[in-house]
Amino acid sequence: MTTPPAKPPCKHVVVQGEWIAKIAALYGFKDWQYVWNASENEALRSRRSRPEQLMPGDEVFVPARRAKKESCEPGSVHGFVIDLGQMAIKVTLKDSLDHAVANTPYELEFRAPGAEGVVPGETNGEGLVDSAVPMNTEHVTLHVPSLKQRIELALGHLDPDREGEQAVRSGMLGRLANLGYAVPADAGEEQERLVILAFQQERMGMEQPTGELDADTCQAIVDAHGS
């Protein structure tokens, strides 16, 4: 039997909703670190400290992949299953008073190509949801029956917080939304400023809030968000 040809390397341009593990799985790699740590991705790693937070337009180098050889009997039907692994879903739930929604049952409903299911669980003492779903999952809904809440989780849609030393505005506003300070999709600069101002007053205790994403405010947003 001859050795199958290698699948040539290529560059993948990131679109909204993608992260490194999802991209690796798309090209048949179970170990996303093999893709992420390729020397050709050094510049990308220097800009993006978190591989789960990429920006649309980022270019990811995907190494060559060699097909695996399997012996098969001619004339027979053979089935193969590719295990792409799982990814962790971690979300901290808090109420309107910033108290943890602790020790509360939940369900993670997921949909992936050719599969769907429900993963039950219970938050820990700090309100943390910690479960795993298939790596190629595209849609996840967090259902908390006792709160009568269903929350759509937009996987891979949180932009990075920084581009080098510069704050990424879309990433900061996304984190504010997750913290309960959402800016309407059609909002103008003044509405954005009011949302930032509210965060500065309520979370940072600023006596003279500015409504600007200065260095201290950006750091406070990242600290409150946890990433």
Number of C-alpha atoms within 10 A of each C-alpha: 6 5 9 10 10 11 12 10 11 12 12 15 14 17 15 15 18 20 23 20 23 22 21 24 19 13 15 15 21 19 13 18 13 12 23 22 13 14 12 15 15 14 11 18 16 11 15 19 15 14 15 19 21 27 23 15 11 15 17 25 20 21 20 13 14 12 12 9 10 7 6 9 7 7 6 7 7 8 5 6 5 9 12 19 15 15 15 12 15 11 15 17 19 16 11 7 6 10 11 18 19 17 15 19 17 21 19 24 18 19 17 15 9 7 10 14 14 16 13 13 16 17 21 17 11 14 19 20 25 15 18 14 21 19 20 21 18 17 14 21 16 20 19 19 12 9 12 7 11 15 11 13 16 13 17 18 19 22 21 24 27 17 15 11 9 9 17 17 16 14 21 24 23 19 24 21 15 14 16 14 17 15 19 11 6 6 9 10 8 10 14 18 16 17 21 25 21 18 22 23 16 11 13 16 11 13 9 9 17 16 19 16 19 10 12 11 21 23 16 15 24 15 10 14 16 9 12
